[in-house]
Amino acid sequence: MSGSAPEIPGFQPLQIRGGGELGIWIEARQVRLDRRVLLKVLPAGEAHLANDFQREVRGMVQLDGRGSLRVIEEGQAGQARFVAMDEAGSVRADPELFSEEDIYPLASMLISLYLESIALGFRPGRIPVESLLRLPAGGFVVCELGKIQSVSSDADMEEHRSPIAETLRRWSRHLGLAKASEPLLEELRQEQFGLEEIRTRWSQSAEVVKRRPTATTRVQIPMLMALGICLVLLLLLSNQLIDQRSEISKELEVGSGESSSSESGFVGENEVSGDRNSEVVTSNNGEGDSGNGVEAPRDDSGSSGELNRIKDAPIPVSEDDWEVAVAEDQAWQLWRKIHSEVDPGNLIANRQELLNSPLGMNDSNLIRRALLWQESKLLRSLNLEIKSAVTDDQIENAKRLLAEASTLLPERSFEEEENRIAALQLRQLELQKRWSEQQCRTIESLLGTGALGDSDRFGFTELSVDHPIWVASDRFKKSVKAALGVHDRVLLRLRNEINTGKDIEVSLKNGRRIKGKVLAVTSGDIEIKPQGRREGTLLKWSDLDRNWSRSWLVDSDDIDPEQIKKERAMLSMIWGGLEKVDAGELPEGLIEPLRVAAEETRRWRRIDGFNRLKEEEPFPSRDRVEALVKRFPSTDWAVGEKSQLEEWWISPGFSNGPSDLGLFPGASELIWREGEEGFELEVRWDTGEGIVQDWGNQDTGEIRTVRRGGVLLRGDIPLETPLSFEQFLTLQLEGSVTFREKPNFNVVFWTGGEVPVIFGLGLRPPERASFTSAGETVLLPAHGIFKATEIKLPDTKVGEGPLPFPLPIVAPRLDPGDLLKMELIDLAAETVMTLGGEKLLQLPGEARPRRGGVAFSTFESPIMIKGIRLNAGVSSQQWRALLLEKARKTLWNGQ
């Protein structure tokens, strides 16, 4: 075994494979079952990572083979921890063996691994590409999950896009699949599809790759292309052999006139023996003894017999002839090998396999000509199909054909076809834009005025009658005229009421009722003179209750109920107004062309409103943003549009500061400044009422105002704010203690953070009068600065360790009723406690986490505080996050 590995009971280490994020991978044999397994061992020297290691093991156990290896055993050997995994025949993923077709199986496994993990309540950490394994049946798994993080299964799944994309990008770059992964990474960036939908799409693509036949199994593909190439080559080689036989025959004819006592030998057509410098021949009928090298006898019986004998005699082969024959045999052997391996239905494989073969110039040229002929024929066919598809406006079919041609002929330029398709796309976009605009203008006119007006233009005369837009336009025109017919019937009945002089009762959308006479009826409104009034009231149809309007539809009981339902829906849409269309509240039973047009109108008006906000400088007001959002359903907005609306909403908050979110309402003064690394906050409280409003938690302490101003507090009293201060914190206090022996004027910085700092002024914990540290005794109460989660004073007299911070000091003593001015500072450069302008304690600066809140903390005796001034840093990221949280609650009700 190379390297060294700890002894793991029941396992025999074989080879150290390498290191992962947590521990070392070791190939091993499980002794009891005599099988190979993969061990991952966390050495004793990395015991501080034991919790991370254990969480990772639990995660792999929960996954149970879904994207990761299955755990078969885990335990501890000495101080080292280990986990054994079943590799199930998988092998390490060799970057040299990856092709672009592997990207979908790889990406499908990755996104499934993340989503399965998140559903179980955790998210994988950084997964090294070295942990990637290829399964025998196809697909991939990993043998490591990294430092996993706990997540809520109810949290927004979209926040996990970034780690998935980062892992896929890192793996692809290492495996040489960076270009192939670009479309998948773009899908993740656009956020057009949810992660579950992306997983489904990638899994389907992976299944297609998995089912794609290989070169040896694609037996159903026609053999015509390869057979054609073979036929051409066979004809060429046959011609060469005929020419060669002709030349040999000529030599024989010349040789027949020479002396029959020539010593030249003959080689049989069926057998050759000996080396080229001493060739031995046998007769063609096999009667000679080839082993003894007996020559064939020569016959001198005359010219006729000589010709017959020459016709049946073996052909003499020179050294050059022999080399040609050997070369031809090797060429045929090569061709047989090529045609047994090359997939005849795959043009790319043909070209790659044949042109890379060690053939002669003539053969190579022949192959090139055959392939060019084959490709040009295919190209002409695809070209005609693409032109036909473009002519018929079949853009998806044209794209498919172009993609097919680009795959089969990757080095070819298809600029002409691409331009043709691009022109068709542009034309279709223009047509769709005209069609959408026509629907929107028609619906706006119909619902706004009850008539078509100038929007009664249903063009597209340049299109054929079977074009989808022409068909849709014709159906829409008929539906609009049907709706206007229903509307006009109701107007006619209401106009008849003018002549009767009778009072009618009109129900409004807001629940009110108006009783009076009808004065006038137009396509867009109705004028009613209420009882007891001299002036008429003008009402738009959108102001009226839908049920009231529909009651004027039915003339008799003979009308078809389905027709009544359709007519009521059309009238409800017209009288509901654009407000209902924008809100997506369409009446039930509305005929399809009107429903589609109303939905398209809503989309058009939403985009138009969004684009108008874009034009406002430097950014639109919050009121306009909120008004636009409230007009349309929240589900209509795309993720990118929501993000932009939120950005517009929070923009004023960067300059307005905490008052923008209603923070610190009790403060007497609030100053907010933008700095180089974030924001600086200054807050001042001068009144007891203001302090009580912003400080205090009745569950952990007690705070109340006093008559002379200020507050009296006891227990733990935090500053109530969602902000976490960062980098620096300064607090100035005015107040007094209430007990001489137990003053306990204590302040805690960075509450909720990793390293809280406690400033104890007059510190005296319960039942402690003194303590000893490193041989020095300190009487309490005393003043000190403690870097700890709680105030703890160890005593070396009883065997406890010394203080991990400087010893507190006793002077000056605090007297009840005396006004104390105290300043507490914690910066990267120093930590200081000042009393009455004099520094009591000063600690040198140090690098440690500075993030959290601030609170007062007392033991038993209360303290009085009359004024507070706070100065602290706030990070840009945190402030932005708070603003976005407020924006989402305001715009989307927290969704």
N, C-alpha and C positions, 0 to 999 in steps of 0.2 A: 504494500500500500504506500502511495506517495503521501508525504506529509505525515502528521500524527493526529490522532483523534482520541477522545476520552473513551474509556471502556464503558459500554452500555450493556447491561445485563440482557442476555437473550439475543444480541445482535453482534455480528462479526463485521466490523468496518472493512471496506474494500478499497475505496478511493475517495479522497477529498475532492469534491466537485467545485467548490468555491464558496464565496461569502455572499449573503443576502443582506437585506435591511436589518433583519433580526436573526443573528446566529449564522451557523455554517452548514452548508449542505454536504452530506456524506452518503455515498453509495454504500449499501451494506447488504448483508444476508441475514434474514431472520432464521435463526438456527432451528427453532422448533418446527417451523413449516417448510424449511429449506427453500425459501424464495427470496428474490431480490426486492429490496425496498429502498426508499429514500428517507434518510434520517435528516432532521434539522436539529442542530444542537446549539443551545445558548451556553457559551462557556461560563465558568465560574467568575471570570474577570468581568463579565457583563451582567452581573446579578441585579444591577440597578434597572435593567430592562425586563426583569422577570414579569412584571405586571403586564407590560406591553406584549410580551411573548405569550403569556397565558390568554390574553384577550384575543390574540390572533388565532391561537389554537381553538378556542371556543367558537370563533367565527367560522373556521374551516369545518368544524364538527357540525355547526348549524347548516352550512351550505350542503354538506353531505354529497360532495362530488359534483355539484352544479357550478362549473367554472373553475373549481380548484380540485386538487387531489383529495381523495378520501382518507381521513385519519383512521389508522388501525390501532394505534397505541400511543400513549404519552406518559411521561413520568419524569423522575428526577434521579440522577446518578451523582451522588455527592452534592456539590454545589451547582452542578450543571443541570440544566433542564433539556429535555429532548421530546421530539414528536416523530413518530414513524408514519410514513404515508405510502399508500399503494400506488405505484406509478402506472399500473394497468397497461403495461406494454408501451407506454408513451416514451418518446425520445426527445432530447433537447432540440429546440428549434434552431436549425442551422441557417443563418442569414443567407448563405450561398444557395440554399434550396428554395428560397421564397420566390414566388412570382406574383404578378399583379392580381391574379385570381384569388390569392389568399387573403386579400384585404377584407372582403365581406365576412368570411368565416371568422377572421381574427377580430374584426370590429363587433360582430354579432356576439361573440363570446364575451368581449370586454363590457359592452353595455348591459348584457344580461347579468354578468357577475356583479356589476354595480347595483342594478335595480333589485336583484335578489337579496343582496346584502342590505340595502337600504330598507327593504320590506321587513328584514329581520332586526332592524334597529341599529345598524352600524354601517360605516362606509370604509372601504379599503383605503390604506395609506398609499405611499409611493411603492408601486409594484415594479421591481426591476425587470428589464426585458430578459435577463438571464434566467428568470424563473419560468419562462414560457416553454411549454412542452407541446409537442404535436402528437395527437392520438392516432393509433393505427387505423381506425375507421374513418379518419378525417376529423377536422376541428382541432381546437386547442384547449389547454387548461393551464393553470398556474400552480406553482408549488409554494407561493408566498403571497400574503395579503398586506404586508407592511404594518406600520403602526396604525391600527384601525381607530376610527373615531365614532363615538356614540352619536346617533342622530335620531330625531323623532320621525316615525313612519308617517305622521300626519303633516310633516313640514312640506313646504313647496318643493316639488321634485325639480323645478327648473334651476334651483341653486346648485344642483349637482352636475350641470352641464360642463362647467369649467374643469373639474378634475378628470372627467371622462375624456374631454377633448385633449387635455394636457398629456394624459397617459397614451392615448392613441397617437398623438403627434410624436411623442418621444419614441414609442415602439417603431412607428413607421420609418422614422429617420434612421434608426439603427438597423432595420431590416431591409433598407433600400426600397421602401414602399411609399416614400414621401409624396411623390406625384399622384400615385393611386389613391392616397388617403385624402387628397384635397377636397373632392366633392363631399366626402363624409364629414370632414371638419366644417365645411361650409354649411351643411345641414344643421350641425350643432350650433353654429354661430347665429344663424338666422332666426332661430326660435320659432319658425313657422309651424313646426310639428312638435308635439309633446314627445317626451323621452320614450313613453310606451309605444307611440306610433312609429318612432324611429327604430325601436327595437324590432317591431314587426316587419318593417320594410327591409331592414338589414338581414333579418333571419330568413326572409323569403329569398333575398338575393343570394344568401349563403347556401340555401337549399338548391337553388338553380345551379350554382357552381358545383355543388356536391354531386348532382345528378348528371352534370355535363359529361358525355361519353369521352373516353380517352382514345388515343390513336389506335390502340389494339382492339378496342371493343366496338368501334363505330362501324360494324359490318353492314349496316343497312345503307350506308352512304353510297351512291352510285360510283362505279369504278371507271367511268368514261374518261375522265381527265387523264388519269395515269395510263390507261390503256392506249389513249391517243398518243401520249409521249412515247410509250414503248413501241408502238407501231412505226412511228417516224424513225426512231433510232434503229429498229430492226431493219427497215428498208435501207437506211444508210449503211449499216454494217454488212448487209447482204450484198449491196453493190460493191463494197470494198472487197469482199471475199470472191465475188465473181471476177472482178478485175485482177485479183491476185491469181486465181486459177487460170485465167487467160494468159497471164505472163508466164506461168510455169509451163503451160501447154506449148507456148512458143519456144521455150527453152528445150522442151522434149523434141519438138520437130527439128530444131537445129541439131540436137544431139544425135538424131537417127541417121544423119548423113555421115557421121564420123566413124572411126574404127570401132568394131565391136569388141576389141580387146581392151577397151577403156577400163581403168582400174577404179573408176568412181563407184561408190556403193549405192544401194537402194534401201529406203526405209519403208517398212510396211505401214499401211494406213491405220492398222489397229494396234501396233505395238512398237515401241522404241526402247532400246537398251544401250548401255555404254555411255561414255561421256562424249562431248561434242568434238574433241580432237581425234578420237579413234572410234568412229561410228561403225557399228556392226549391224547388218540387216538380215531380215528373213524374207522368204517369199510371201506373197500376199495370201496364198492358200494355207499357210501355216505349216507346210511340210518341212521347212528348214529347222535346224536346231539353233535357236537363238542363244542358248546357253554356251554353245561352242563357237559362235561367231561364224557360221558357215554362210558364204555368200550365195545368192540366188544364181542359178546357171543362166547363161546368155544363149540365145538362139539366133543363128545366122541364116535362116531358111528363106530369105528373100524379103522384098519390100512389103508385100501384103502381110505375110506372117509377122514381120517386124512391127507394122502398124497395129495389128491386133494385140501383139504382145505388149507394145507400148501403152495401148489403151488400158490394159488390165494390170500393168506393172505399178509397183509402188512409186509415189512421187518423191523425187530427191529433195531433201530439205537442207538448205545451207544454214550456217550459223545465224545469219540475219533473219532468214525465214523462221527459224526456231524462236528467236527473240520476239518477232512479231506475233507468232502463235501464242507464246506465253503471255505476252501483253494483252492480246485479245481475250484469252481465257480469263485473265485477272479482271479485265473490264467487265466481262459477262458475269463473273462471280460478284463483282461490286454491284452491278445492276440488279442481280437477283436479290442481293441483300437490301438494296435501296427499296425495291418494290415490295419487299416483305415487311418493311418497317414504316414506309411513308403512308400517311392517311390520304387516300386519293380524293377525299372530299374537302380537304383543308388546303386552300391555296397557299397560305402562309407557310405551313409545314412543308409542302412540296418545294417551295422556293428555297427555304432555309436549308433543308436536308440535301437537295440536289446540287445547289450552287456551292455548297461547302465541301462537296465530295472531291477527292483527288482525281478528277477526270482530265482527259486531254483537251486541247484547245477546240478541236472539231466537235467533240461531244458537248463541251460547255456551251459553245455557240449554238448548237442545235437545241440544247435545253433552254437557253435564253430565248431563242426564237419561238419555241413551243409555248413557253410561259407568257411571252409578250402577246402572242396570238390569243392565248386563253384569257389573259387579263383584258386585252382590248375588247374582246367579245363580251366579257362580263361588264366592262365599263360602259360599252354602248347600251347594253340592256338596262343597266341601272340608271343611266342618264335619261333614257326614254321614259322609264317609270317615274323618275323624279319630276321631269317636265310635265308628265301627265297629272301627277298628284298636285303640283303647283297650279296648273291650269284649272283643276277641279276644286281648288281651295282646300285640299286635304293636307293641311300643314303637318299634322302628326305623322301621317303616312310618309310624307316627304322627308321628315326628320329621321324616321326609322330607316328609310332606304339610304340616306346619306351616311348614317352611322354604320350601316352594314358595309357600304362601299369603303369607308375610311378604315374599317377593321380589316377587310380583305386586302386592301391596297394601301398600307399605311404611309408609303413614301410618295404617293400620288397627291397632287394638288387638286382640290375640289372647290376652288375659289368661285368659279362660275355658278356651280350649284348652290354654294353657300349664299352667294349674293341673291340668287333667285329666291331662296327660302327666306332670306332676310327681308327682301322686298315684299313677299307675301305676308310675313309677320307684321310688317309695318302697315300694310294695307288693311289687314284684319283688325289691328289695333285701332286704326282710324275709323273703320266701320263700326267697331264695338263702341268706340267713344261717341260717335254720332248717334248710335242707337240708344246708348245710355242717356245721353243728353236729351234726346227726343222724348224718351219715357219720362224723364224728370220734369221737363218743361210742361208736358201734357198733364201730368198728375198735379203739378203745382197750380196750373191754370184751372183744372177741373175742380180741385178742392178749395182753391182760393176764391174763385169767382162763380163756380157752377157752370162754366162754359169753357170752350176751347180757345176762342180768340185767335191770336196769331200762331198758336201752337198746332193748329189743324194742318200739319204738313207731314204726311207720311211718305217720305221720299224713297230712296233706294231703287229708283227706276233702272239704274245701271246694273242691277243684280238680276240673275236668273230667278224664275219663279220658284225654283226648288232650293235656292240658297237659304240656309238656316235663318239669317237675319231678315230676309224678305218674308219668309213664312211667319216668323214671330211678329214682324211689323204688321202684317195683314191681320193676324189674329187679334193683336192689341187694338188695332183700329176698330174692328167690329165690336170688341168688348167695351171700348170707350163710348161708342155710339149707343150701345145697349144701355149703359149706365146713364147717359144723358137722357135717353128716352124715359127711363124710370123717373129721373129727377123732374123732367118736364111735366109728367103726369101729375105729380104731387103739386107742382107750381100751379097747374091749371085748376086743380081742385081748390087750392087756397085762394086763387084769384076769384073764383066763383063766390067765395065767402064775402068778398067786398060788396058784391051786389045785394046780398041778403041783408046786410046791416046787422047781423046777429053777432053777439059776443062769443068768442072762443077762448078756451083756457090753454095757455102755452106753458109747457114744462121746460125749464132750463136745465142745463147740465149741472149747475151748482145746487140744484134742489129747489130753487125758487119757482113760483108759479105766477104767471101774469094773466089776468083776465081782461079782455077788451076786444075792440073791433080791429079788423084787419084793414089798414089804410093802403098798403102797397106791397107788392111781391115782385122781386127781381130774381135773376139767376143766382145772385150772391147773398141776398138778405131779405128780411121781411120786416115791415114796419107795423107796430101794434100801438093803438091808443088805449092805454090802461083805463079802467073805470075810475072816474073821479079826477082825471087829469085832462088838461087841455092839449098838451104836447104829446106827440107820438114817440115811441121808443124804437130805435133801429136795432135789430138783432141779426147777427150773422147766423148762417145755418150751423156753423160749428159751435154756436152758443147754446143750441137747443138739445134737449134730451133725445137720444137716438130712438128710444121706444115711442116717444110722442110722434116723431117724424114718420116712423114706420106705420103708425096707425092710419095714415092718410093714403096708404098704398092700395088696399084691397077694396075693389068696387063691388064684388059679389063673391059668393062661395064657390063659384064654378072654376076658379083658377087653380091650376096644378100646384099642390103644396111645395114640390121641389122648385118650381118656378118662383113661387112667393119667397122661398128661402133665399134664392139667388138675388132676387130684386131687393129684398131687405138688406142683404149684405152690401150690395152696390150703393144703395142709398145711405147706409150707415157709414160707408167709407167716405162718400162725398161730404156728408154733414159732420163727420168726425173731425175733418180738417187735417192740416199738415202736422199739427201737434201729435195726433194719434199715430200718424205714419212714422214720424220721427221716433216715437216711443216704441214702435214695433207692435202696437195694439191694433191689429187688423181684425175685422169682423169675421166670425166663423161662417164658412160656406162661400166665401168670396171666390169668384171664378179664377182659374189659374192665370190667364194673361194679366189681369188686374193685380193679383197678388204678387206675381213676379215683378211687375212694373213698380208697385209700391215699395217692395223690398229694395229694388235697384235705386229708386228715388231716395230712400233713406240712406243708402250707401253713398250716393252721389252728394247729398246735402251734408252728410257727416264729413266727407273728404274735403268738400268746399269750405266748410267752417274751419276745419283743421288747417287748411292752407292759408286762410285769411289770418289766423293767429300767427302763422309763421312770418307773415309780412310785418308784424308789429315790432318796433324797435324800442329799447334793446330786447325786451321780451314782453309778452302780453300780461295784462293784469290778472290777478287771481280771480276776480269776479267774472271776467270773461272766460277764463279757463273752466271755472266751476259751472257757469251757465251752459257752455257747450257740452260738457260731460253729462249734465243732468238731462239734456234733450234726448239722448240716445241710450239704449241699453248698454250696460258695461261689457256685455259679451260681444258687442260689435267691434270693440277696439282691439286692434292687433297689439301684440306685446311691445313692438317698437313704438307704436303710437302712444300707448300708455306711459312708457318710459319718458317720452318727450313731454307729454302733458304734466307728468310729475316734476320734470326738470323745470318747466315754466313755473309751476306752482311754488317750488322751493326757492327759486332765484332770489326773491326779495329777502328771504330769511338769512342769507349769508351776511347781509349788512345790518339787518334789524336785530339780530341776536336773540337771546332768551325771551325777550318780551314778545317775539313773534309766536312763540309757543305757549305764552302765558306763564312762564316760569318766574319764580320769586316775586309773587304779587305783593308781598309785604315789605319789600325793600324800599328804602328812602331814596336810594340812588343806584343806578345800574349803568355801567360803562362796558362797552363791547368793542374790542379793537382786533383787527386782523394783523397777525404777525407773520414772520418768515416760515414758521413750522406749525402754524395753526392759529388759534384765537386766544386772546387774553381777556379774562373776565374780572371785573371789579364790582363788588356788591357791598352796599352799606345798609345796616339796620340801626335806626336810632330810637325806635319806639317798642314798648313791650308788646303792643298788639301786632306789630309787623313781625317781631321775632316769633311769637306764638303761631302766626299764620304760616311761616315757612319752615320752622324748626319743630321737632317734637314727634314722638310716637307714643301714644297713650299705652301701648302694650308693653313697652320696655322702660318707660320712665314717666315722670310727671313734670309738667311745665305750666306755670300760671303767672299772670301779670300781678304787679304790686302797685300800691297807690302812688308811690313816689316815682313811678316810671321804672321800666325794666321788667325783668322776669325773675322768678325763683324756680330753679330746676333741681331735680333729683333723679338719679338713675342714668340710663343711656338715652340721650337726646340727639338724634341725627338730623342733619340738614336734609329735608325732604326734597329730592330732585332726581330726575332720571339721568342727569349728567354725571360722568365720572371724570374727575379732574386728572390732569396728566402733567408730567415733567416738573412742575413747581407748584408750591402751595404756601401761602402766607396768611396768617390770621392775626388780627389785632383785636384785643378784648378790653373792655372796661367793666369792672365789677368788684365784688368783695366776697370774702369767705364769711361763714356764719358761726364756726366753732374754732377755737384756738388749737385744740388738740387734734382735731380731724378736719383740716381745711379742705383737702381733696379737690383742688381746682385743676381738673384733668381734661386734656383735649386729645382726641385720637385723629391722626391723619391717615389717609389712604385706607379707610374702612372698606372691607370687601375685597381688598387687593392681596397680593402675595406677601408683602412685607409692611404691615401697619407700623406706624411710629407713634408712640405715646409720649406726650409732654405732660409730666406729672408735677404740678405746683402744689406743694404742701401734701405730698403723697403719704398716706398711712392706711394700708389695708386693714380690714377688721382683725382684731386680736393680735396685732403685731405692734410692738413698741420699738424694736431695733432688729438688726440682723448683722451678721459678720460675713465678710467676703475677703478671701485671701489674707486673713489675719487682721483686717481692719473692720472695726465695729462702727455702724452708722445708726444714730438715734433717729427715730421717726417722730413727726413728719419731716420729709426731706424733699428736695427738688431734683428731678432726674429726667433723662431722655432714654426711652426704652424702645428697641426695635424688636417687637414681639407681638404675637396675636393677643396676648393677655398680660396683665401686670403680674409678674411672678418674681418674688424675691427669695432666691435660694440662700440657705444659711450653712456656711462651711463648718459651723460648730457641730452640726448633726450629720456631717459627712456629705453634704450636698456640694456640688461644684460651685466655683466662683461665678460672679455675674459675667455674662457675655458682653457687657457694655460698661462704660465708665461708671464709677461709683457716684451715687447721688450726693448732693451737698445739703448741709443743714441750713445755713444762713441764706437770706434773712428770714426770720420768723414772720408768719403772717398773723395779723391781728384782725379780729372781726370788726366790720364797719369801715375799715380803711379802704379808700378807693385804690384799686390795683389796676395799673395799665400794663398789659402783658402783650408781647409780640412773639409769635412762634413762626419760624422759617424753616422750610426744608427745600433746598435746592441741590443741584448736582454738585455745586462747589462747596456747600457747607450746610450744617444743620444747627440752628441757633435757638436758644430760649433767652428772652430779654424781659426783665421786670423793672418798670419805672425808668426805662432808658438805659439800664445797666445789664450787660451780658452776664447771665448766671452760668450758662453752659454753652460750649461751642464744640461741635464734632467736625472733623475734617470730611470733605466730600467723598463720596464713593458711588460706584456704579451699582445700582439696584433698581428693581421695578418701582416706578412711582405712578400709581394709578389707583383711583378709588375716591371715596367720599370723605366727609369730615363729620365728627360727632363729639358731644360732651359726654363724659362718663364720671360719675361720682360713686362713692361707696355708701355711706350712711348719711352724712350731713349734706344739706342742700347748699347751693351757691347762688349768688345773685349776679346777673349780667345786665348791664345797662346799654351797652352798644357793641356792635360787631362790625368789622370790616374784613372782607375776604378778597384775596387776589390769587387767581389760579389760571392754569393753562387748560385749554380744551382742544383736542385734536380735530382737524378738518374732517377726517373720516367719521368720527363719532357724531359730530354736529350734522353732517350730511345724512347719516343714518337716521338720526332723530327727526330731521325735517322730512325725509322720505316716509317714515312711519306715519307722521302726521298727515302728509299729503295723501297717502293711500287710505287712511281712515276717512279723510274728507271727501276724496273723489270717488272711491270705490266701496265705501263703508267697510274698510278693513279687508276687503277680498284680495 
